[in-house]
Amino acid sequence: MDYRLLLKAKWKEIIDHPLIQQFLSNPKNEQLLRQVMEEPNEENAKKLDSEFKQFY
């Protein structure tokens, strides 16, 4: 399964979720998401995942 296609299909639903909005209100987290979107690789995904786990 291509997770990028799934993410794009669900993007509006994901980005509008209050928890995600709160997480992305931190500029550092928003930048990590941008990095994942612009350069999707395991390292960037792990950084974003780690920050979200600490947040949640």
mmCIF file of the N, C-alpha and C atoms, coordinates in Angstrom:
data_MODEL
# 
_entry.id   MODEL 
# 
loop_
_atom_site.group_PDB 
_atom_site.id 
_atom_site.type_symbol 
_atom_site.label_atom_id 
_atom_site.label_alt_id 
_atom_site.label_comp_id 
_atom_site.label_asym_id 
_atom_site.label_entity_id 
_atom_site.label_seq_id 
_atom_site.pdbx_PDB_ins_code 
_atom_site.Cartn_x 
_atom_site.Cartn_y 
_atom_site.Cartn_z 
_atom_site.occupancy 
_atom_site.B_iso_or_equiv 
_atom_site.pdbx_formal_charge 
_atom_site.auth_seq_id 
_atom_site.auth_comp_id 
_atom_site.auth_asym_id 
_atom_site.auth_atom_id 
_atom_site.pdbx_PDB_model_num 
ATOM 1   N N  . MET A 1 1  ? 0.836  -1.190 0.000  1.00 0.00 ? 1  MET A N  1 
ATOM 2   C CA . MET A 1 1  ? 0.000  0.000  0.000  1.00 0.00 ? 1  MET A CA 1 
ATOM 3   C C  . MET A 1 1  ? 0.875  1.246  0.000  1.00 0.00 ? 1  MET A C  1 
ATOM 4   N N  . ASP A 1 2  ? 0.515  2.198  -0.803 1.00 0.00 ? 2  ASP A N  1 
ATOM 5   C CA . ASP A 1 2  ? 1.254  3.460  -0.854 1.00 0.00 ? 2  ASP A CA 1 
ATOM 6   C C  . ASP A 1 2  ? 0.656  4.418  0.178  1.00 0.00 ? 2  ASP A C  1 
ATOM 7   N N  . TYR A 1 3  ? 1.362  4.592  1.272  1.00 0.00 ? 3  TYR A N  1 
ATOM 8   C CA . TYR A 1 3  ? 0.856  5.413  2.371  1.00 0.00 ? 3  TYR A CA 1 
ATOM 9   C C  . TYR A 1 3  ? 0.765  6.888  1.997  1.00 0.00 ? 3  TYR A C  1 
ATOM 10  N N  . ARG A 1 4  ? 1.563  7.324  1.045  1.00 0.00 ? 4  ARG A N  1 
ATOM 11  C CA . ARG A 1 4  ? 1.466  8.716  0.609  1.00 0.00 ? 4  ARG A CA 1 
ATOM 12  C C  . ARG A 1 4  ? 0.123  8.982  -0.057 1.00 0.00 ? 4  ARG A C  1 
ATOM 13  N N  . LEU A 1 5  ? -0.362 8.031  -0.837 1.00 0.00 ? 5  LEU A N  1 
ATOM 14  C CA . LEU A 1 5  ? -1.679 8.185  -1.469 1.00 0.00 ? 5  LEU A CA 1 
ATOM 15  C C  . LEU A 1 5  ? -2.784 8.193  -0.419 1.00 0.00 ? 5  LEU A C  1 
ATOM 16  N N  . LEU A 1 6  ? -2.673 7.320  0.559  1.00 0.00 ? 6  LEU A N  1 
ATOM 17  C CA . LEU A 1 6  ? -3.654 7.281  1.640  1.00 0.00 ? 6  LEU A CA 1 
ATOM 18  C C  . LEU A 1 6  ? -3.639 8.597  2.416  1.00 0.00 ? 6  LEU A C  1 
ATOM 19  N N  . LEU A 1 7  ? -2.454 9.093  2.725  1.00 0.00 ? 7  LEU A N  1 
ATOM 20  C CA . LEU A 1 7  ? -2.331 10.354 3.444  1.00 0.00 ? 7  LEU A CA 1 
ATOM 21  C C  . LEU A 1 7  ? -2.964 11.494 2.656  1.00 0.00 ? 7  LEU A C  1 
ATOM 22  N N  . LYS A 1 8  ? -2.693 11.559 1.377  1.00 0.00 ? 8  LYS A N  1 
ATOM 23  C CA . LYS A 1 8  ? -3.276 12.615 0.551  1.00 0.00 ? 8  LYS A CA 1 
ATOM 24  C C  . LYS A 1 8  ? -4.795 12.504 0.516  1.00 0.00 ? 8  LYS A C  1 
ATOM 25  N N  . ALA A 1 9  ? -5.314 11.288 0.463  1.00 0.00 ? 9  ALA A N  1 
ATOM 26  C CA . ALA A 1 9  ? -6.752 11.081 0.411  1.00 0.00 ? 9  ALA A CA 1 
ATOM 27  C C  . ALA A 1 9  ? -7.431 11.504 1.718  1.00 0.00 ? 9  ALA A C  1 
ATOM 28  N N  . LYS A 1 10 ? -6.752 11.313 2.824  1.00 0.00 ? 10 LYS A N  1 
ATOM 29  C CA . LYS A 1 10 ? -7.320 11.616 4.147  1.00 0.00 ? 10 LYS A CA 1 
ATOM 30  C C  . LYS A 1 10 ? -6.808 12.940 4.723  1.00 0.00 ? 10 LYS A C  1 
ATOM 31  N N  . TRP A 1 11 ? -6.025 13.696 3.962  1.00 0.00 ? 11 TRP A N  1 
ATOM 32  C CA . TRP A 1 11 ? -5.346 14.879 4.470  1.00 0.00 ? 11 TRP A CA 1 
ATOM 33  C C  . TRP A 1 11 ? -6.287 15.849 5.175  1.00 0.00 ? 11 TRP A C  1 
ATOM 34  N N  . LYS A 1 12 ? -7.388 16.220 4.540  1.00 0.00 ? 12 LYS A N  1 
ATOM 35  C CA . LYS A 1 12 ? -8.318 17.201 5.111  1.00 0.00 ? 12 LYS A CA 1 
ATOM 36  C C  . LYS A 1 12 ? -8.873 16.706 6.438  1.00 0.00 ? 12 LYS A C  1 
ATOM 37  N N  . GLU A 1 13 ? -9.248 15.445 6.476  1.00 0.00 ? 13 GLU A N  1 
ATOM 38  C CA . GLU A 1 13 ? -9.778 14.861 7.710  1.00 0.00 ? 13 GLU A CA 1 
ATOM 39  C C  . GLU A 1 13 ? -8.723 14.863 8.818  1.00 0.00 ? 13 GLU A C  1 
ATOM 40  N N  . ILE A 1 14 ? -7.510 14.535 8.471  1.00 0.00 ? 14 ILE A N  1 
ATOM 41  C CA . ILE A 1 14 ? -6.416 14.480 9.449  1.00 0.00 ? 14 ILE A CA 1 
ATOM 42  C C  . ILE A 1 14 ? -6.079 15.874 9.959  1.00 0.00 ? 14 ILE A C  1 
ATOM 43  N N  . ILE A 1 15 ? -5.877 16.810 9.049  1.00 0.00 ? 15 ILE A N  1 
ATOM 44  C CA . ILE A 1 15 ? -5.394 18.139 9.419  1.00 0.00 ? 15 ILE A CA 1 
ATOM 45  C C  . ILE A 1 15 ? -6.443 18.933 10.200 1.00 0.00 ? 15 ILE A C  1 
ATOM 46  N N  . ASP A 1 16 ? -7.722 18.590 10.025 1.00 0.00 ? 16 ASP A N  1 
ATOM 47  C CA . ASP A 1 16 ? -8.792 19.293 10.738 1.00 0.00 ? 16 ASP A CA 1 
ATOM 48  C C  . ASP A 1 16 ? -9.058 18.735 12.137 1.00 0.00 ? 16 ASP A C  1 
ATOM 49  N N  . HIS A 1 17 ? -8.426 17.637 12.470 1.00 0.00 ? 17 HIS A N  1 
ATOM 50  C CA . HIS A 1 17 ? -8.639 17.026 13.792 1.00 0.00 ? 17 HIS A CA 1 
ATOM 51  C C  . HIS A 1 17 ? -8.038 17.944 14.862 1.00 0.00 ? 17 HIS A C  1 
ATOM 52  N N  . PRO A 1 18 ? -8.795 18.235 15.932 1.00 0.00 ? 18 PRO A N  1 
ATOM 53  C CA . PRO A 1 18 ? -8.305 19.156 16.978 1.00 0.00 ? 18 PRO A CA 1 
ATOM 54  C C  . PRO A 1 18 ? -6.964 18.752 17.591 1.00 0.00 ? 18 PRO A C  1 
ATOM 55  N N  . LEU A 1 19 ? -6.748 17.470 17.788 1.00 0.00 ? 19 LEU A N  1 
ATOM 56  C CA . LEU A 1 19 ? -5.487 17.014 18.370 1.00 0.00 ? 19 LEU A CA 1 
ATOM 57  C C  . LEU A 1 19 ? -4.307 17.337 17.445 1.00 0.00 ? 19 LEU A C  1 
ATOM 58  N N  . ILE A 1 20 ? -4.504 17.112 16.157 1.00 0.00 ? 20 ILE A N  1 
ATOM 59  C CA . ILE A 1 20 ? -3.456 17.405 15.181 1.00 0.00 ? 20 ILE A CA 1 
ATOM 60  C C  . ILE A 1 20 ? -3.217 18.909 15.090 1.00 0.00 ? 20 ILE A C  1 
ATOM 61  N N  . GLN A 1 21 ? -4.285 19.677 15.129 1.00 0.00 ? 21 GLN A N  1 
ATOM 62  C CA . GLN A 1 21 ? -4.141 21.133 15.091 1.00 0.00 ? 21 GLN A CA 1 
ATOM 63  C C  . GLN A 1 21 ? -3.334 21.626 16.290 1.00 0.00 ? 21 GLN A C  1 
ATOM 64  N N  . GLN A 1 22 ? -3.613 21.057 17.450 1.00 0.00 ? 22 GLN A N  1 
ATOM 65  C CA . GLN A 1 22 ? -2.866 21.448 18.652 1.00 0.00 ? 22 GLN A CA 1 
ATOM 66  C C  . GLN A 1 22 ? -1.391 21.062 18.506 1.00 0.00 ? 22 GLN A C  1 
ATOM 67  N N  . PHE A 1 23 ? -1.136 19.863 18.016 1.00 0.00 ? 23 PHE A N  1 
ATOM 68  C CA . PHE A 1 23 ? 0.245  19.400 17.809 1.00 0.00 ? 23 PHE A CA 1 
ATOM 69  C C  . PHE A 1 23 ? 0.978  20.318 16.839 1.00 0.00 ? 23 PHE A C  1 
ATOM 70  N N  . LEU A 1 24 ? 0.324  20.698 15.769 1.00 0.00 ? 24 LEU A N  1 
ATOM 71  C CA . LEU A 1 24 ? 0.959  21.528 14.742 1.00 0.00 ? 24 LEU A CA 1 
ATOM 72  C C  . LEU A 1 24 ? 1.016  23.008 15.109 1.00 0.00 ? 24 LEU A C  1 
ATOM 73  N N  . SER A 1 25 ? 0.398  23.388 16.212 1.00 0.00 ? 25 SER A N  1 
ATOM 74  C CA . SER A 1 25 ? 0.488  24.783 16.648 1.00 0.00 ? 25 SER A CA 1 
ATOM 75  C C  . SER A 1 25 ? 1.906  25.118 17.118 1.00 0.00 ? 25 SER A C  1 
ATOM 76  N N  . ASN A 1 26 ? 2.689  24.076 17.390 1.00 0.00 ? 26 ASN A N  1 
ATOM 77  C CA . ASN A 1 26 ? 4.097  24.253 17.725 1.00 0.00 ? 26 ASN A CA 1 
ATOM 78  C C  . ASN A 1 26 ? 4.877  24.323 16.402 1.00 0.00 ? 26 ASN A C  1 
ATOM 79  N N  . PRO A 1 27 ? 5.564  25.442 16.152 1.00 0.00 ? 27 PRO A N  1 
ATOM 80  C CA . PRO A 1 27 ? 6.289  25.592 14.879 1.00 0.00 ? 27 PRO A CA 1 
ATOM 81  C C  . PRO A 1 27 ? 7.290  24.469 14.597 1.00 0.00 ? 27 PRO A C  1 
ATOM 82  N N  . LYS A 1 28 ? 7.899  23.916 15.636 1.00 0.00 ? 28 LYS A N  1 
ATOM 83  C CA . LYS A 1 28 ? 8.851  22.817 15.449 1.00 0.00 ? 28 LYS A CA 1 
ATOM 84  C C  . LYS A 1 28 ? 8.147  21.597 14.846 1.00 0.00 ? 28 LYS A C  1 
ATOM 85  N N  . ASN A 1 29 ? 6.965  21.304 15.361 1.00 0.00 ? 29 ASN A N  1 
ATOM 86  C CA . ASN A 1 29 ? 6.222  20.148 14.862 1.00 0.00 ? 29 ASN A CA 1 
ATOM 87  C C  . ASN A 1 29 ? 5.716  20.396 13.443 1.00 0.00 ? 29 ASN A C  1 
ATOM 88  N N  . GLU A 1 30 ? 5.296  21.601 13.184 1.00 0.00 ? 30 GLU A N  1 
ATOM 89  C CA . GLU A 1 30 ? 4.844  21.934 11.831 1.00 0.00 ? 30 GLU A CA 1 
ATOM 90  C C  . GLU A 1 30 ? 5.997  21.780 10.834 1.00 0.00 ? 30 GLU A C  1 
ATOM 91  N N  . GLN A 1 31 ? 7.190  22.185 11.238 1.00 0.00 ? 31 GLN A N  1 
ATOM 92  C CA . GLN A 1 31 ? 8.363  22.049 10.368 1.00 0.00 ? 31 GLN A CA 1 
ATOM 93  C C  . GLN A 1 31 ? 8.697  20.574 10.132 1.00 0.00 ? 31 GLN A C  1 
ATOM 94  N N  . LEU A 1 32 ? 8.576  19.759 11.163 1.00 0.00 ? 32 LEU A N  1 
ATOM 95  C CA . LEU A 1 32 ? 8.825  18.327 10.998 1.00 0.00 ? 32 LEU A CA 1 
ATOM 96  C C  . LEU A 1 32 ? 7.840  17.719 9.995  1.00 0.00 ? 32 LEU A C  1 
ATOM 97  N N  . LEU A 1 33 ? 6.580  18.123 10.077 1.00 0.00 ? 33 LEU A N  1 
ATOM 98  C CA . LEU A 1 33 ? 5.596  17.622 9.123  1.00 0.00 ? 33 LEU A CA 1 
ATOM 99  C C  . LEU A 1 33 ? 5.952  18.054 7.708  1.00 0.00 ? 33 LEU A C  1 
ATOM 100 N N  . ARG A 1 34 ? 6.367  19.301 7.552  1.00 0.00 ? 34 ARG A N  1 
ATOM 101 C CA . ARG A 1 34 ? 6.764  19.795 6.226  1.00 0.00 ? 34 ARG A CA 1 
ATOM 102 C C  . ARG A 1 34 ? 7.936  18.976 5.670  1.00 0.00 ? 34 ARG A C  1 
ATOM 103 N N  . GLN A 1 35 ? 8.889  18.658 6.536  1.00 0.00 ? 35 GLN A N  1 
ATOM 104 C CA . GLN A 1 35 ? 10.036 17.854 6.104  1.00 0.00 ? 35 GLN A CA 1 
ATOM 105 C C  . GLN A 1 35 ? 9.583  16.482 5.619  1.00 0.00 ? 35 GLN A C  1 
ATOM 106 N N  . VAL A 1 36 ? 8.662  15.871 6.340  1.00 0.00 ? 36 VAL A N  1 
ATOM 107 C CA . VAL A 1 36 ? 8.153  14.554 5.944  1.00 0.00 ? 36 VAL A CA 1 
ATOM 108 C C  . VAL A 1 36 ? 7.443  14.645 4.598  1.00 0.00 ? 36 VAL A C  1 
ATOM 109 N N  . MET A 1 37 ? 6.676  15.696 4.404  1.00 0.00 ? 37 MET A N  1 
ATOM 110 C CA . MET A 1 37 ? 5.940  15.848 3.154  1.00 0.00 ? 37 MET A CA 1 
ATOM 111 C C  . MET A 1 37 ? 6.873  16.139 1.979  1.00 0.00 ? 37 MET A C  1 
ATOM 112 N N  . GLU A 1 38 ? 7.901  16.949 2.221  1.00 0.00 ? 38 GLU A N  1 
ATOM 113 C CA . GLU A 1 38 ? 8.831  17.331 1.152  1.00 0.00 ? 38 GLU A CA 1 
ATOM 114 C C  . GLU A 1 38 ? 9.883  16.263 0.879  1.00 0.00 ? 38 GLU A C  1 
ATOM 115 N N  . GLU A 1 39 ? 10.339 15.605 1.919  1.00 0.00 ? 39 GLU A N  1 
ATOM 116 C CA . GLU A 1 39 ? 11.364 14.570 1.800  1.00 0.00 ? 39 GLU A CA 1 
ATOM 117 C C  . GLU A 1 39 ? 10.923 13.333 2.578  1.00 0.00 ? 39 GLU A C  1 
ATOM 118 N N  . PRO A 1 40 ? 9.985  12.563 2.028  1.00 0.00 ? 40 PRO A N  1 
ATOM 119 C CA . PRO A 1 40 ? 9.484  11.398 2.773  1.00 0.00 ? 40 PRO A CA 1 
ATOM 120 C C  . PRO A 1 40 ? 10.531 10.289 2.863  1.00 0.00 ? 40 PRO A C  1 
ATOM 121 N N  . ASN A 1 41 ? 11.112 10.181 4.026  1.00 0.00 ? 41 ASN A N  1 
ATOM 122 C CA . ASN A 1 41 ? 12.058 9.095  4.264  1.00 0.00 ? 41 ASN A CA 1 
ATOM 123 C C  . ASN A 1 41 ? 11.908 8.627  5.710  1.00 0.00 ? 41 ASN A C  1 
ATOM 124 N N  . GLU A 1 42 ? 12.518 7.520  6.023  1.00 0.00 ? 42 GLU A N  1 
ATOM 125 C CA . GLU A 1 42 ? 12.353 6.911  7.343  1.00 0.00 ? 42 GLU A CA 1 
ATOM 126 C C  . GLU A 1 42 ? 12.848 7.815  8.471  1.00 0.00 ? 42 GLU A C  1 
ATOM 127 N N  . GLU A 1 43 ? 13.955 8.483  8.262  1.00 0.00 ? 43 GLU A N  1 
ATOM 128 C CA . GLU A 1 43 ? 14.516 9.357  9.302  1.00 0.00 ? 43 GLU A CA 1 
ATOM 129 C C  . GLU A 1 43 ? 13.547 10.483 9.656  1.00 0.00 ? 43 GLU A C  1 
ATOM 130 N N  . ASN A 1 44 ? 13.021 11.163 8.646  1.00 0.00 ? 44 ASN A N  1 
ATOM 131 C CA . ASN A 1 44 ? 12.088 12.258 8.904  1.00 0.00 ? 44 ASN A CA 1 
ATOM 132 C C  . ASN A 1 44 ? 10.803 11.760 9.555  1.00 0.00 ? 44 ASN A C  1 
ATOM 133 N N  . ALA A 1 45 ? 10.322 10.613 9.102  1.00 0.00 ? 45 ALA A N  1 
ATOM 134 C CA . ALA A 1 45 ? 9.099  10.039 9.669  1.00 0.00 ? 45 ALA A CA 1 
ATOM 135 C C  . ALA A 1 45 ? 9.308  9.670  11.134 1.00 0.00 ? 45 ALA A C  1 
ATOM 136 N N  . LYS A 1 46 ? 10.456 9.132  11.465 1.00 0.00 ? 46 LYS A N  1 
ATOM 137 C CA . LYS A 1 46 ? 10.748 8.759  12.854 1.00 0.00 ? 46 LYS A CA 1 
ATOM 138 C C  . LYS A 1 46 ? 10.818 9.989  13.754 1.00 0.00 ? 46 LYS A C  1 
ATOM 139 N N  . LYS A 1 47 ? 11.403 11.075 13.255 1.00 0.00 ? 47 LYS A N  1 
ATOM 140 C CA . LYS A 1 47 ? 11.471 12.311 14.039 1.00 0.00 ? 47 LYS A CA 1 
ATOM 141 C C  . LYS A 1 47 ? 10.067 12.823 14.353 1.00 0.00 ? 47 LYS A C  1 
ATOM 142 N N  . LEU A 1 48 ? 9.219  12.863 13.327 1.00 0.00 ? 48 LEU A N  1 
ATOM 143 C CA . LEU A 1 48 ? 7.847  13.337 13.519 1.00 0.00 ? 48 LEU A CA 1 
ATOM 144 C C  . LEU A 1 48 ? 7.094  12.411 14.466 1.00 0.00 ? 48 LEU A C  1 
ATOM 145 N N  . ASP A 1 49 ? 7.237  11.113 14.291 1.00 0.00 ? 49 ASP A N  1 
ATOM 146 C CA . ASP A 1 49 ? 6.572  10.144 15.144 1.00 0.00 ? 49 ASP A CA 1 
ATOM 147 C C  . ASP A 1 49 ? 7.003  10.295 16.601 1.00 0.00 ? 49 ASP A C  1 
ATOM 148 N N  . SER A 1 50 ? 8.284  10.487 16.805 1.00 0.00 ? 50 SER A N  1 
ATOM 149 C CA . SER A 1 50 ? 8.806  10.651 18.161 1.00 0.00 ? 50 SER A CA 1 
ATOM 150 C C  . SER A 1 50 ? 8.228  11.895 18.827 1.00 0.00 ? 50 SER A C  1 
ATOM 151 N N  . GLU A 1 51 ? 8.185  12.990 18.106 1.00 0.00 ? 51 GLU A N  1 
ATOM 152 C CA . GLU A 1 51 ? 7.630  14.228 18.682 1.00 0.00 ? 51 GLU A CA 1 
ATOM 153 C C  . GLU A 1 51 ? 6.156  14.068 18.984 1.00 0.00 ? 51 GLU A C  1 
ATOM 154 N N  . PHE A 1 52 ? 5.425  13.377 18.108 1.00 0.00 ? 52 PHE A N  1 
ATOM 155 C CA . PHE A 1 52 ? 3.998  13.182 18.367 1.00 0.00 ? 52 PHE A CA 1 
ATOM 156 C C  . PHE A 1 52 ? 3.785  12.292 19.584 1.00 0.00 ? 52 PHE A C  1 
ATOM 157 N N  . LYS A 1 53 ? 4.592  11.265 19.736 1.00 0.00 ? 53 LYS A N  1 
ATOM 158 C CA . LYS A 1 53 ? 4.473  10.383 20.897 1.00 0.00 ? 53 LYS A CA 1 
ATOM 159 C C  . LYS A 1 53 ? 4.745  11.153 22.196 1.00 0.00 ? 53 LYS A C  1 
ATOM 160 N N  . GLN A 1 54 ? 5.703  12.059 22.170 1.00 0.00 ? 54 GLN A N  1 
ATOM 161 C CA . GLN A 1 54 ? 5.991  12.870 23.363 1.00 0.00 ? 54 GLN A CA 1 
ATOM 162 C C  . GLN A 1 54 ? 4.831  13.819 23.648 1.00 0.00 ? 54 GLN A C  1 
ATOM 163 N N  . PHE A 1 55 ? 4.259  14.363 22.588 1.00 0.00 ? 55 PHE A N  1 
ATOM 164 C CA . PHE A 1 55 ? 3.136  15.288 22.725 1.00 0.00 ? 55 PHE A CA 1 
ATOM 165 C C  . PHE A 1 55 ? 1.914  14.582 23.281 1.00 0.00 ? 55 PHE A C  1 
ATOM 166 N N  . TYR A 1 56 ? 1.612  13.415 22.755 1.00 0.00 ? 56 TYR A N  1 
ATOM 167 C CA . TYR A 1 56 ? 0.394  12.701 23.112 1.00 0.00 ? 56 TYR A CA 1 
ATOM 168 C C  . TYR A 1 56 ? 0.615  11.864 24.358 1.00 0.00 ? 56 TYR A C  1 
# 
